[in-house]
Amino acid sequence: MIIVKNKKPTSRPRGRPRAFDREEVLGKAAETFWRLGYEGASIADLTAAMGITPQSLYAAFASKAELYREALAWYQARIGAATARAMEEEIDVAAALARVLRESAREFTKPGRPHGCMVSTAVLTCAVENEPIARHVSGLRDRTLDAIKARIERGVAEGQLRPETDAEALARFIGAMIQGMSVQAQDGACCAALLGLVEHAIAEIERQRV
């Protein structure tokens, strides 16, 4: 008689699932959203780019909307931080605004990544169910405008710009330039073309000097 011994069942590994680098996957998610937009980026697109499963995505970020919010924060802390840095580092307000515009033109057309700005032209229209996301992104744009306005007001107070300078209108002009360059970069405008546009904007800023 042949006796067959029962094999022990294969034990599954215990413990947490294999960890991933949160910063790395956020960067990949940000690039995917940047390239496809919030509504255009599917969970399949995101998980393929991030190299994780849908289950891991939801476990780590709770929802697509929360992932998008974190991806926007990742973008602002790295790529978008140049605007705040320029306004802090430049003593002269006109030089600060000129630097913001020139650096935006270069950032929006860098090779090897999506063109334009992830924030300035994001979620301008959306389905009703995504309106909270649209409001969140609009709030980010408003905060940038407020920061530019505050820097212009400081320039007026320090005697760098004319006392009658309309800080809000000038801030909105700068914001419109940034949004316009983002759209044009997405449509294929090269860095040189955007920098040419920037020089016209800088000439307008210089007109506000004392």
C-alpha positions as CSV (number, residue, x, y, z in Angstrom):
1,M,0.0,0.0,0.0
2,I,1.3,3.4,-0.9
3,I,0.7,6.0,1.8
4,V,0.3,9.5,0.6
5,K,1.3,12.1,3.2
6,N,-0.8,15.1,3.5
7,K,1.2,18.2,2.5
8,K,1.0,21.2,4.8
9,P,-0.9,24.1,3.4
10,T,1.2,26.9,2.1
11,S,1.2,29.7,4.6
12,R,0.5,33.2,3.4
13,P,3.0,35.9,4.4
14,R,1.7,37.9,7.3
15,G,2.0,41.5,8.1
16,R,1.4,44.7,6.1
17,P,1.4,44.7,2.4
18,R,4.6,45.8,0.7
19,A,5.2,49.5,1.4
20,F,5.8,52.1,-1.3
21,D,7.5,55.5,-1.3
22,R,4.6,57.9,-0.8
23,E,6.5,60.9,-2.3
24,E,7.4,58.9,-5.3
25,V,3.9,57.7,-6.1
26,L,2.5,61.2,-5.4
27,G,4.9,62.6,-8.0
28,K,3.7,60.0,-10.5
29,A,0.0,60.7,-9.7
30,A,0.6,64.5,-10.0
31,E,2.1,64.0,-13.5
32,T,-0.8,61.8,-14.5
33,F,-3.4,64.4,-13.3
34,W,-1.3,67.2,-14.9
35,R,-1.3,65.4,-18.2
36,L,-4.9,64.1,-18.3
37,G,-6.8,66.4,-15.9
38,Y,-8.8,65.4,-12.9
39,E,-11.7,63.9,-14.8
40,G,-9.6,62.5,-17.6
41,A,-7.3,60.5,-15.3
42,S,-9.0,57.2,-14.4
43,I,-8.1,55.0,-11.5
44,A,-6.5,52.6,-14.0
45,D,-4.4,55.4,-15.4
46,L,-3.3,56.4,-11.9
47,T,-2.5,53.0,-10.6
48,A,-0.5,52.1,-13.7
49,A,1.6,55.3,-13.4
50,M,2.0,54.9,-9.6
51,G,2.8,51.2,-9.8
52,I,0.3,50.2,-7.1
53,T,-3.0,48.4,-7.0
54,P,-6.4,50.1,-6.7
55,Q,-6.7,48.6,-3.2
56,S,-3.4,50.3,-2.2
57,L,-4.5,53.6,-3.7
58,Y,-7.7,53.7,-1.7
59,A,-6.0,52.4,1.5
60,A,-3.4,55.1,1.3
61,F,-5.4,58.1,-0.1
62,A,-9.0,57.2,0.6
63,S,-10.4,58.5,-2.7
64,K,-9.4,59.8,-6.1
65,A,-10.3,63.3,-4.9
66,E,-8.0,63.1,-1.8
67,L,-5.2,61.8,-4.0
68,Y,-5.7,64.8,-6.3
69,R,-5.6,67.2,-3.4
70,E,-2.3,65.6,-2.2
71,A,-0.9,65.6,-5.7
72,L,-1.7,69.4,-6.0
73,A,0.1,70.0,-2.7
74,W,3.0,68.0,-4.0
75,Y,3.1,70.1,-7.2
76,Q,2.9,73.4,-5.3
77,A,5.6,72.4,-2.8
78,R,8.0,71.6,-5.6
79,I,7.3,73.0,-9.0
80,G,4.9,75.7,-8.0
81,A,7.1,76.9,-5.1
82,A,9.2,79.1,-7.5
83,T,6.5,81.8,-7.5
84,A,6.6,82.3,-3.7
85,R,10.4,82.0,-3.7
86,A,10.8,84.7,-6.4
87,M,8.5,87.1,-4.5
88,E,10.4,86.5,-1.2
89,E,14.0,86.7,-2.6
90,E,13.7,89.7,-4.9
91,I,13.9,93.0,-3.0
92,D,12.4,95.0,-5.9
93,V,8.7,94.2,-6.7
94,A,9.0,94.7,-10.4
95,A,12.0,92.4,-10.5
96,A,10.1,89.8,-8.5
97,L,7.1,89.9,-10.8
98,A,9.4,89.7,-13.9
99,R,11.1,86.7,-12.4
100,V,7.7,85.0,-11.7
101,L,6.7,85.4,-15.3
102,R,10.0,84.4,-16.8
103,E,10.3,81.3,-14.6
104,S,6.7,80.4,-15.4
105,A,7.4,80.5,-19.1
106,R,10.4,78.2,-18.7
107,E,8.6,75.8,-16.3
108,F,5.5,75.5,-18.6
109,T,7.6,74.4,-21.5
110,K,10.1,72.1,-20.0
111,P,10.7,69.0,-22.0
112,G,10.0,65.5,-20.7
113,R,6.8,66.4,-18.7
114,P,3.3,67.9,-19.3
115,H,3.3,71.5,-20.5
116,G,1.4,74.3,-18.8
117,C,0.6,74.6,-15.1
118,M,-1.1,71.9,-13.1
119,V,-3.0,74.5,-11.0
120,S,-3.6,77.6,-13.1
121,T,-5.8,75.9,-15.8
122,A,-7.0,72.9,-13.8
123,V,-10.7,71.9,-13.5
124,L,-12.1,75.1,-15.1
125,T,-15.2,73.1,-16.0
126,C,-16.4,69.8,-14.5
127,A,-19.3,67.5,-13.8
128,V,-21.6,68.6,-11.0
129,E,-20.3,65.8,-8.7
130,N,-16.7,67.2,-9.0
131,E,-17.6,70.8,-8.0
132,P,-15.9,70.4,-4.6
133,I,-12.6,69.7,-6.4
134,A,-13.2,72.7,-8.7
135,R,-13.7,74.9,-5.7
136,H,-10.6,73.6,-4.1
137,V,-8.4,74.4,-7.1
138,S,-10.1,77.8,-7.5
139,G,-9.2,78.5,-3.9
140,L,-5.5,77.7,-4.7
141,R,-5.6,80.1,-7.6
142,D,-7.1,82.8,-5.3
143,R,-4.4,82.3,-2.7
144,T,-1.7,82.8,-5.4
145,L,-3.5,86.0,-6.5
146,D,-3.7,87.2,-2.9
147,A,0.0,86.6,-2.5
148,I,0.9,88.6,-5.7
149,K,-1.4,91.4,-4.6
150,A,0.2,91.5,-1.2
151,R,3.7,91.7,-2.8
152,I,2.5,94.6,-5.0
153,E,1.0,96.4,-2.1
154,R,4.3,96.0,-0.3
155,G,6.1,97.5,-3.3
156,V,3.8,100.5,-3.2
157,A,4.3,101.0,0.5
158,E,8.1,100.8,0.0
159,G,8.0,103.5,-2.7
160,Q,8.9,101.1,-5.6
161,L,5.6,101.6,-7.4
162,R,3.4,104.6,-7.8
163,P,1.0,105.3,-4.9
164,E,-2.0,105.1,-7.3
165,T,-1.1,101.7,-8.5
166,D,-4.1,99.4,-8.5
167,A,-2.7,96.4,-6.7
168,E,-5.6,94.1,-7.4
169,A,-5.8,94.9,-11.1
170,L,-2.1,94.4,-11.5
171,A,-2.2,91.1,-9.6
172,R,-5.0,89.9,-11.8
173,F,-3.0,91.0,-14.9
174,I,-0.1,88.8,-13.7
175,G,-2.5,85.9,-12.9
176,A,-4.1,86.3,-16.4
177,M,-0.6,86.2,-18.0
178,I,0.2,83.0,-16.1
179,Q,-3.0,81.3,-17.0
180,G,-2.7,82.4,-20.6
181,M,0.9,81.1,-20.9
182,S,-0.3,77.8,-19.4
183,V,-2.9,77.4,-22.1
184,Q,-0.5,78.4,-24.9
185,A,2.1,76.0,-23.6
186,Q,-0.4,73.2,-23.6
187,D,-1.3,74.2,-27.2
188,G,2.4,73.9,-28.2
189,A,3.9,77.3,-27.7
190,C,7.7,77.2,-27.2
191,C,9.6,78.8,-24.4
192,A,11.0,81.6,-26.7
193,A,7.4,82.5,-27.7
194,L,6.2,82.7,-24.1
195,L,9.3,84.7,-23.1
196,G,8.5,87.2,-25.9
197,L,5.0,87.6,-24.4
198,V,6.5,88.1,-20.9
199,E,8.6,91.0,-22.1
200,H,5.4,92.9,-23.1
201,A,4.0,92.2,-19.6
202,I,7.2,93.4,-17.9
203,A,7.0,96.6,-19.9
204,E,3.5,97.2,-18.4
205,I,4.8,96.5,-14.9
206,E,7.7,98.9,-15.4
207,R,5.1,101.7,-16.2
208,Q,4.0,101.5,-12.6
209,R,7.4,102.5,-11.2
210,V,7.7,105.8,-9.4
